[in-house]
Amino acid sequence: MIAALLTRFAASPWTRAALRCGAIILAVLLFLMSLRRFGERAGRLAERLETMEKANDVQRRMPEAAARRPRDRNELAQRLRDDGF
């Protein structure tokens, strides 16, 4: 009985057109949802890359700052007297 109802339901041209439109709409909605998820993921990856670049920049500048530091207390005192900082 259910099979007969489904066969009759699917036999109607209007019903087939409605099912086809419904399937197309469902496919488009799923595609848009996947695009949204992809965009969120790309945003997180871009933020992570930016954070890594900042950290690498800080680490790259550390040896330069260490090279300019005073070697001993006398050099530190001399720099403070000369306004070298």
Summary of the structure (lengths in Angstrom):
residues: 85
radius of gyration: 34.0
end to end distance: 91.9
largest distance: 101.1
contacts: 157
relative contact order: 0.04
helix: 88%
strand: 0%
